Amino acid sequence: MSSRSQHPQVKPRTDRPGAPWFFRYHARELQPDGSVRDIRKYREIGPSKGRGALTRKQAEAARDELLALMAPAPRHASSDQDGPEDAMSAEEPTSGPVPFGRLARLYLAGYLGRQHHVSEPTRQKEEFYIREYLLPRWGMEPAERIQPKTVEDWLHAAFTSWWTMHGVRGIMNRIYRHAEGHGLWPEGRVNPAAKARLGRKRHKRERGILSFDETARVLARLGQPYRLVIQTCIATGARISEVLGLHWKHVDLEKGTIRIEQRVWHQEIAPPKSETSRRVLGLGDLVAQFRGQAVLEGAAPETFVFRPKRAPAKPLWDSGVRDALHLAAQAEACDFPGLGPHSFRRANITWRQQVGGSAIEASRIAGHSGLNMTSEYTFVSAERQNELTRRIQERLTLAATSISASSSSAAAGQTEEKDAHI
């Protein structure tokens, strides 16, 4: 951002729904030629009308919070050894009500600022929601005066997706918990985000899996390398980003396994989603296909297993896999909006339990941190339900037949005893 002092005017934009408050500010951006250019940028804050509307005072406070966030963090003049969290702690005095914005900046500089603690996709997602939603609405609100009902109403007004509400509430919750470790929130006190209720969980897209028969038909229509990519997702339960991130050095053809040590994110290599995501997975009957591809590709340890012909140094695009999958599914009349490589991760977790694997085994193989997430991925199809129902019914029928036979035997015995007495 430009070093000039900035205090731009906040105005409502009447040509947009909700007449959102906005301001324009100066920023410095690096140009392709290496030069730095001072430009004017536009930023919306929040609605000035309707549900969740901000007053002018709230909008101006949010503007100040955003400008402070975009400015370089101040540092202690006495020492160059202070970390980002020390700089944030010195930003404001701790006496009096602490604004939520200060807690958010502490979290950004501390928890999210640790390069090897948080994955890049998570960091960018959380920074986006903090800057675009949390700071504009709550930046200048005293953290201790924010009420759960107010947070709850705002979440339902600002977002239509249950999962987005869940994610934003989680970020807000983590900000408070991070502040607790710095003495800016009472230890053990439940924060307002944790008390906000989201209502019944709901999904915007259909969350399903193809049947065994549909999967076989779709696979038959896929060309290579897309077919082997999807087969690997089915066989191992790995995420598409993990499969496309495989180098040949991660494939052990003798043991028939792959090692998940990295993934592809925006066509770049990134660490796995979590530590539990680092795992070894079995390929089963796919070993022969991997061996054939290794011969065909002249596999080198540092090259990608799945790579485009035009750019062999890069991994295959996941969008290409999805497009090919939808076309094949459409041809077999079994496509649906939520269908994708991730559907086959769900299928693996579901089928693994159907063929006798335990939920714990399915969870470990999937790289989940707990069984709750595994349960979200497990689907019980109508066919499976009928199979289990028939087993119950067969046992009931057997029991009823046994009782009937016992009753008949007892009745016959009584008749014989009566006849002998006569």
C-alpha positions in Angstrom: 0.0 0.0 0.0 1.2 3.6 -0.6 2.9 5.2 2.3 0.7 8.3 2.0 -1.8 9.0 4.8 -5.2 7.7 3.7 -8.7 8.6 5.0 -11.0 8.1 2.0 -14.7 9.0 2.2 -17.2 6.1 2.7 -20.3 6.3 0.4 -23.3 4.1 -0.4 -23.5 2.7 -3.9 -27.1 3.1 -4.8 -26.9 1.2 -8.1 -26.4 -2.2 -6.4 -28.7 -4.3 -4.2 -28.4 -3.3 -0.5 -26.7 0.0 -1.5 -23.3 -1.3 -0.2 -20.9 1.1 1.5 -17.6 1.5 -0.5 -14.5 3.5 -0.6 -11.5 4.0 -2.9 -7.9 3.9 -1.7 -4.4 4.1 -3.1 -2.3 1.0 -3.3 1.1 0.1 -4.8 1.3 -2.9 -7.1 4.2 -4.7 -8.6 4.1 -4.6 -12.4 5.3 -7.3 -14.9 8.4 -5.3 -15.7 9.4 -5.1 -12.1 8.4 -1.5 -11.5 6.0 -0.4 -8.8 2.9 1.6 -9.7 0.6 3.6 -7.5 -3.0 2.8 -8.4 -6.5 3.5 -7.1 -8.6 0.5 -5.9 -12.3 0.0 -5.0 -13.5 -1.8 -1.9 -17.0 -2.6 -0.8 -17.7 -3.0 3.0 -21.3 -4.0 3.6 -24.9 -3.1 3.0 -26.2 0.3 4.0 -29.9 -0.9 3.7 -31.8 -4.0 4.4 -30.9 -7.0 6.6 -27.5 -6.7 8.2 -27.2 -3.0 7.2 -24.2 -1.1 8.7 -24.5 2.5 9.9 -22.1 5.1 8.5 -20.1 5.0 11.7 -19.8 1.2 11.5 -18.8 1.5 7.8 -16.1 4.1 8.6 -14.8 2.0 11.4 -14.6 -1.0 9.1 -12.8 1.2 6.5 -10.2 2.1 9.1 -9.8 -1.5 10.1 -9.3 -2.6 6.5 -6.7 0.1 5.8 -4.9 -0.8 9.0 -4.9 -4.5 7.9 -3.5 -3.7 4.4 -0.7 -1.5 5.8 2.6 -3.0 6.9 2.4 -4.2 10.5 4.3 -1.9 12.9 7.3 -3.3 14.7 9.1 -2.5 18.0 11.8 0.1 17.4 14.1 -1.4 20.0 14.6 -4.8 18.4 14.6 -6.4 15.0 14.1 -9.9 16.5 10.5 -9.5 17.3 8.2 -11.8 15.4 4.9 -10.7 13.7 2.8 -11.6 16.8 5.0 -9.4 19.0 4.5 -6.6 16.5 0.7 -7.1 16.6 0.7 -7.2 20.4 2.4 -3.8 20.5 0.0 -2.3 18.0 -2.6 -1.2 20.6 -2.7 -0.9 24.4 -4.5 -3.7 26.1 -6.5 -1.5 28.5 -10.2 -1.0 27.6 -12.3 -3.1 25.3 -10.3 -4.9 22.6 -11.8 -4.6 19.1 -12.4 -7.8 17.3 -10.2 -6.5 14.4 -7.2 -6.6 16.7 -7.8 -10.2 17.5 -8.2 -10.9 13.7 -4.9 -9.2 12.9 -3.2 -11.1 15.6 -4.5 -14.4 14.2 -3.5 -13.4 10.6 0.1 -12.5 11.6 0.4 -15.4 14.1 -1.4 -18.6 13.2 -2.0 -18.0 9.5 1.5 -16.5 9.2 3.3 -19.7 10.0 4.4 -21.1 6.7 4.7 -24.7 7.7 1.7 -24.8 10.0 -1.1 -24.0 7.7 -1.5 -25.2 4.1 -1.6 -22.5 1.4 -5.2 -23.2 0.3 -6.4 -22.9 3.9 -4.4 -19.7 4.4 -5.7 -18.0 1.3 -9.3 -19.0 2.1 -9.2 -17.8 5.7 -7.5 -14.5 4.7 -10.2 -13.9 2.1 -13.1 -14.4 4.6 -11.4 -12.3 7.3 -10.8 -9.4 4.9 -14.0 -9.5 2.9 -16.5 -10.4 5.6 -15.3 -10.6 9.2 -13.4 -7.3 9.4 -16.0 -5.2 7.5 -18.7 -6.4 9.9 -17.0 -6.9 13.2 -13.6 -5.1 12.9 -14.4 -2.2 15.4 -16.9 -4.1 17.6 -15.5 -4.8 21.1 -14.8 -8.5 21.1 -16.5 -9.0 24.5 -19.7 -7.2 23.5 -20.4 -9.3 20.4 -23.5 -11.4 21.0 -24.1 -15.0 19.7 -27.6 -14.1 18.4 -26.1 -11.2 16.4 -23.4 -13.4 14.9 -26.0 -16.0 14.1 -28.3 -13.5 12.4 -25.4 -12.1 10.4 -24.2 -15.6 9.2 -27.7 -16.4 7.9 -28.1 -13.1 6.2 -24.6 -12.9 4.6 -24.4 -16.5 3.3 -26.7 -18.9 1.6 -24.5 -22.0 1.9 -24.5 -23.9 5.1 -20.9 -25.0 4.6 -19.8 -21.4 4.1 -21.5 -20.4 7.3 -19.9 -23.3 9.0 -16.4 -22.3 7.7 -16.7 -18.6 8.6 -18.0 -19.4 12.1 -15.0 -21.7 12.5 -12.6 -19.0 11.5 -14.2 -16.6 14.0 -14.0 -19.2 16.6 -10.3 -19.8 16.0 -9.6 -16.1 16.2 -11.1 -16.0 19.7 -9.2 -19.1 20.8 -5.9 -17.7 19.4 -6.6 -14.5 21.3 -7.1 -16.5 24.5 -3.5 -17.7 24.3 -2.4 -14.0 24.2 -4.5 -12.9 27.2 -6.9 -10.9 25.1 -9.9 -13.3 25.8 -10.7 -14.9 29.2 -9.4 -18.4 29.4 -12.1 -21.0 29.2 -14.8 -18.5 28.3 -17.1 -19.6 25.5 -16.9 -17.1 22.6 -20.0 -15.8 20.7 -19.1 -17.6 17.5 -19.1 -21.0 19.2 -22.7 -20.3 20.4 -24.1 -19.3 17.0 -26.5 -21.9 15.6 -26.5 -22.7 11.9 -29.5 -24.9 11.7 -29.9 -28.2 9.9 -26.9 -29.2 7.7 -27.7 -28.9 4.0 -25.9 -29.3 0.7 -26.3 -27.2 -2.4 -25.4 -30.0 -4.8 -26.4 -33.7 -4.8 -23.9 -35.7 -2.8 -24.1 -39.2 -4.2 -22.0 -42.0 -5.8 -22.5 -44.1 -8.9 -23.4 -47.8 -8.5 -20.9 -50.5 -9.3 -22.6 -51.1 -12.7 -22.7 -47.3 -13.6 -19.1 -46.9 -12.6 -18.0 -49.8 -14.8 -19.9 -48.3 -17.8 -18.4 -44.9 -17.2 -14.9 -46.2 -16.9 -15.3 -48.1 -20.2 -16.0 -44.8 -22.0 -13.0 -43.0 -20.5 -9.8 -42.7 -22.5 -6.3 -42.7 -20.9 -4.9 -41.3 -18.8 -8.3 -40.2 -17.4 -9.4 -43.8 -16.9 -6.4 -44.7 -14.8 -6.7 -41.4 -12.7 -10.3 -42.3 -11.8 -9.4 -46.0 -11.2 -6.7 -44.8 -8.8 -9.2 -42.6 -7.0 -11.5 -45.6 -6.7 -8.8 -48.1 -5.6 -7.1 -45.9 -3.0 -9.7 -43.3 -1.9 -7.1 -40.6 -2.5 -8.1 -37.0 -3.3 -7.8 -36.0 -7.0 -5.1 -33.4 -5.9 -3.1 -36.2 -4.3 -3.4 -38.5 -7.3 -2.3 -35.8 -9.8 0.6 -34.8 -7.4 2.2 -38.3 -7.6 5.7 -38.5 -8.9 7.1 -41.8 -10.0 9.3 -41.9 -6.9 6.1 -42.2 -4.9 5.1 -45.4 -6.7 6.4 -48.8 -5.4 5.5 -51.3 -8.1 7.1 -54.2 -6.1 4.9 -53.6 -3.1 2.0 -52.3 -5.2 1.6 -49.0 -3.2 1.8 -45.3 -3.6 3.0 -42.8 -1.0 1.0 -39.6 -0.5 3.6 -36.9 0.3 2.3 -34.0 -1.7 -0.6 -32.7 -3.7 -1.2 -30.3 -6.6 -2.8 -26.9 -5.9 -3.3 -24.4 -8.7 -0.8 -26.5 -10.8 1.9 -26.1 -8.1 3.1 -28.7 -5.6 1.9 -28.2 -2.1 2.1 -30.2 1.2 -0.8 -32.7 1.9 -3.9 -31.3 3.5 -3.0 -32.5 6.9 -0.4 -34.8 8.6 -3.0 -37.6 8.6 -3.1 -37.2 4.8 0.5 -38.5 4.6 -0.1 -42.2 4.1 0.7 -45.3 2.0 -2.1 -46.7 -0.1 -2.5 -50.0 -1.9 -3.1 -50.1 -5.7 -4.4 -53.7 -5.8 -4.9 -54.9 -9.4 -3.8 -51.5 -10.9 -0.1 -52.4 -10.5 0.0 -53.9 -14.0 -1.4 -50.7 -15.5 1.0 -48.5 -13.6 3.9 -50.7 -14.7 2.8 -50.4 -18.4 2.5 -46.6 -18.1 6.0 -46.5 -16.4 7.4 -48.3 -19.5 5.5 -46.1 -21.9 6.5 -42.8 -20.2 10.1 -43.8 -19.5 9.3 -43.0 -15.9 11.9 -40.8 -14.1 11.6 -40.4 -10.3 11.0 -36.7 -10.3 8.4 -36.7 -13.2 4.6 -36.7 -12.7 2.8 -40.0 -13.2 -0.1 -38.1 -14.9 1.0 -35.3 -17.1 -0.2 -33.5 -20.2 1.6 -34.2 -23.5 2.0 -30.5 -24.3 3.6 -29.7 -21.0 5.2 -32.9 -19.6 6.9 -31.0 -16.8 3.5 -30.0 -15.3 0.8 -32.2 -13.7 -2.4 -33.0 -15.5 -5.2 -30.5 -15.0 -8.0 -31.7 -12.8 -10.5 -29.8 -14.9 -9.7 -32.0 -17.8 -10.4 -35.1 -15.7 -13.7 -33.6 -14.6 -14.8 -32.7 -18.1 -14.0 -36.2 -19.5 -15.8 -37.8 -16.5 -19.0 -35.7 -17.1 -19.0 -36.5 -20.9 -18.7 -40.3 -20.1 -21.4 -40.1 -17.5 -23.7 -38.2 -19.8 -23.3 -40.8 -22.5 -24.4 -43.4 -19.9 -27.3 -41.3 -18.6 -25.9 -41.3 -15.0 -24.4 -37.8 -14.8 -25.4 -35.4 -11.9 -24.1 -31.9 -10.9 -22.1 -33.1 -7.9 -20.3 -35.9 -9.9 -16.6 -35.6 -9.9 -13.4 -37.4 -8.9 -14.2 -36.7 -5.3 -17.4 -38.8 -5.8 -15.1 -41.8 -6.2 -13.3 -41.0 -3.0 -16.8 -41.3 -1.3 -17.4 -44.5 -3.2 -14.1 -46.0 -2.0 -15.0 -45.2 1.6 -18.5 -46.6 1.2 -17.6 -49.7 -0.7 -14.6 -50.5 1.6 -17.0 -50.9 4.5 -19.5 -52.8 2.4 -16.9 -55.5 1.5 -16.0 -56.0 5.2 -13.6 -53.2 6.1 -14.2 -51.4 9.4 -15.0 -47.7 9.7 -11.6 -47.2 11.4 -9.8 -48.8 8.5 -11.8 -46.7 6.0 -11.0 -43.6 8.0 -7.2 -44.3 8.2 -7.0 -45.1 4.5 -8.9 -41.9 3.6 -6.6 -39.8 5.8 -9.4 -38.5 7.9 -8.7 -37.0 11.3 -11.7 -38.8 12.8 -14.7 -41.1 12.3 -17.2 -38.2 12.1 -15.8 -37.1 8.7 -15.8 -40.7 7.5 -19.5 -41.0 8.3 -20.1 -37.9 6.1 -18.5 -39.8 3.2 -20.4 -43.1 3.8 -23.5 -43.6 1.6 -26.0 -46.4 2.1 -27.6 -47.1 -1.2 -31.2 -48.5 -1.6 -29.7 -51.7 -2.9 -27.5 -52.1 0.2 -30.4 -51.2 2.5 -32.6 -53.9 0.8 -29.7 -56.4 1.1 -29.4 -55.8 4.8 -33.2 -55.7 5.2 -33.6 -59.1 3.5 -31.0 -60.6 5.9 -33.0 -59.4 8.8 -36.2 -60.7 7.3 -34.6 -64.1 6.5 -33.6 -64.5 10.2 -37.1 -63.5 11.3 -38.6 -66.1 8.9 -36.2 -68.7 10.2 -37.1 -67.9 13.8 -40.9 -68.0 12.9 -40.5 -71.3 11.1 -38.5 -72.8 14.1 -41.2 -71.7 16.5 -44.0 -73.1 14.3 -42.1 -76.4 14.0 -41.7 -76.5 17.8 -45.4 -75.8 18.3 -46.4 -78.5 15.9 -44.1 -81.0 17.6 -45.5 -80.1 21.0 -49.1 -80.4 19.8 -48.3 -83.8 18.2 -46.7 -85.0 21.4 -49.8 -84.0 23.4 -52.1 -85.9 21.0 -50.0 -89.0 21.3 -50.0 -88.8 25.1 -53.8 -88.4 25.1 -54.3 -91.4 22.7 -52.0 -93.6 24.9 -54.0 -92.7 28.0 -57.3 -93.7 26.3 
